[in-house]
Amino acid sequence: RGVSLHICQREAVSWRRLVAGLADALRNQGVSVPPPTFDPEASTRFLSVDFGHLDGGAAERALPGCWAAAPLAQRLEETAAWWVGRQRESFEEKAAAAAAAGKRKSRT
């Protein structure tokens, strides 16, 4: 029988705090992010946001030594750094491909 594990933080954070923290983490990576705005009537479609935080205790028990909760700010910084790094790699690959294509055209 399968098990569902919620990989989450020990901190119970509001949707506003989560979004503001991610915006800050992206800004720390040099990304221009406008101040977040929120519609208090809108559903986020995230159960943990609309109804309360999820418990990561089962994940810690099932994955001893493999996973542990870390402060949310740390995980947001790690996530933003990973995402920005991927975006830069993708841009550099596309730029290199375009430059190579331009060199091939100029030779003909």
C-alpha angles and dihedrals in degrees: 000000000000126000127216114218123193108215100203144125130276087235117090102217132180122243088249092054092047094050093043090049092051091047089052092048091051091048088052086059091053097260116142106234122175119223108281119249125202137206106212091202096053123101114231091204087227111118092206091055100041097042108021142289123308124240116244093189093103091054091051091050094045095044105038111180092003101076136016133169116258130191111290093236090057093050092046090052090049092048094047092048091050093048095046090047091053091049091051092048091050092049092048092049091051092046092050091048091049091048091050091049090050091052091051091051093048091055093057 
